Amino acid sequence: YKTMSLARARVTEILNGVTPTPKRPEDTKMRTIKKGSKGDAVKLWQQIMVINGIDIGKWGIDGDFGTATQTATNKFKKQVGLAQNGTVDDATWTKGLESVK
C-alpha cells in the first residue's frame, strides 16, 4: 500500500503541475496487474493511460482491468518499446510513471 500511495501522490503532483519528488528504486515497485485485476492499482494505471491519450473504452476509469484496458496497455507498451503481453509489470509501471512527468 505504501508504494500505491507514493505512486498516486506522484500522479497527483504531476496533474497539479508540481515537479515530482525524486523517487527511490524501492518506491517504484508496484504489483503486477493484468486482465481480471481490480482495484486502486488498476484505476491508477487507467489514469496513466488517459493522461497519455490512450482510449480505455466506454467504461473509463473503473478499476476493472478488462479487455479495453488490456488493449490500451498493449498500445502503450508498443509505443514505449515493451513486449505486448497485456500485463503491467515493473517495467511497464516505470514507463507509465515516467510518461506523466
C-alpha positions as CSV (number, residue, x, y, z in Angstrom):
1,Y,0.0,0.0,0.0
2,K,2.9,2.3,0.6
3,T,4.0,2.0,-3.0
4,M,0.5,2.7,-4.2
5,S,0.2,5.8,-2.1
6,L,3.5,7.1,-3.4
7,A,2.5,6.4,-7.0
8,R,-0.9,8.1,-6.5
9,A,0.8,11.1,-4.9
10,R,3.2,11.3,-7.8
11,V,0.5,11.3,-10.4
12,T,-1.4,13.9,-8.4
13,E,1.7,16.1,-8.2
14,I,2.1,15.8,-12.0
15,L,-1.6,16.7,-12.6
16,N,-1.3,19.7,-10.4
17,G,1.9,21.0,-12.2
18,V,4.2,20.2,-9.3
19,T,7.6,18.8,-10.1
20,P,7.6,15.2,-8.9
21,T,9.7,14.4,-5.9
22,P,12.7,12.2,-6.6
23,K,11.9,8.5,-6.2
24,R,13.9,5.7,-4.8
25,P,14.0,2.4,-6.7
26,E,12.1,0.6,-4.0
27,D,9.3,3.2,-4.3
28,T,8.6,2.3,-7.9
29,K,8.0,-1.4,-7.3
30,M,4.3,-1.9,-8.0
31,R,2.3,-5.1,-8.1
32,T,1.8,-6.7,-11.5
33,I,-1.8,-6.2,-12.8
34,K,-3.4,-7.9,-15.8
35,K,-6.8,-8.9,-17.2
36,G,-9.1,-9.7,-14.3
37,S,-7.3,-7.5,-11.8
38,K,-9.4,-5.0,-9.9
39,G,-8.9,-2.1,-7.5
40,D,-6.8,1.0,-6.9
41,A,-3.7,-0.1,-8.9
42,V,-5.9,-0.7,-11.9
43,K,-7.5,2.8,-11.5
44,L,-4.1,4.4,-11.3
45,W,-3.0,2.6,-14.4
46,Q,-6.1,3.6,-16.2
47,Q,-5.5,7.2,-15.2
48,I,-2.0,7.0,-16.7
49,M,-3.5,5.6,-19.9
50,V,-6.0,8.5,-20.1
51,I,-3.2,11.1,-19.5
52,N,-1.3,9.5,-22.4
53,G,-4.4,9.9,-24.6
54,I,-5.0,6.2,-24.9
55,D,-8.6,5.1,-25.1
56,I,-9.5,2.7,-22.3
57,G,-13.0,2.0,-23.5
58,K,-16.5,3.1,-22.7
59,W,-16.3,2.2,-19.0
60,G,-13.5,4.6,-18.4
61,I,-11.6,4.6,-15.1
62,D,-13.5,1.9,-13.3
63,G,-10.8,-0.1,-11.6
64,D,-11.6,-3.2,-13.6
65,F,-8.8,-4.5,-15.9
66,G,-10.9,-5.8,-18.7
67,T,-10.3,-6.2,-22.4
68,A,-10.3,-2.5,-23.2
69,T,-7.6,-1.8,-20.5
70,Q,-5.6,-4.8,-21.8
71,T,-5.8,-3.4,-25.4
72,A,-4.8,0.1,-24.1
73,T,-1.9,-1.4,-22.2
74,N,-0.6,-3.2,-25.2
75,K,-0.9,0.0,-27.3
76,F,1.1,1.9,-24.6
77,K,3.7,-0.9,-24.4
78,K,4.2,-0.9,-28.1
79,Q,4.7,2.9,-28.0
80,V,7.4,2.6,-25.4
81,G,9.1,-0.5,-26.8
82,L,8.0,-3.1,-24.3
83,A,6.7,-6.6,-25.1
84,Q,2.9,-6.5,-25.7
85,N,1.8,-9.2,-23.3
86,G,-1.2,-7.3,-21.7
87,T,0.3,-7.1,-18.3
88,V,1.5,-4.1,-16.3
89,D,4.7,-5.3,-14.6
90,D,7.6,-3.3,-13.0
91,A,9.0,-2.2,-16.4
92,T,5.5,-1.0,-17.5
93,W,4.8,0.8,-14.3
94,T,8.2,2.6,-14.6
95,K,7.5,3.7,-18.2
96,G,4.0,4.7,-17.3
97,L,5.0,6.9,-14.4
98,E,7.8,8.4,-16.5
99,S,5.3,9.2,-19.2
100,V,3.3,11.5,-17.0
101,K,6.3,13.6,-15.7
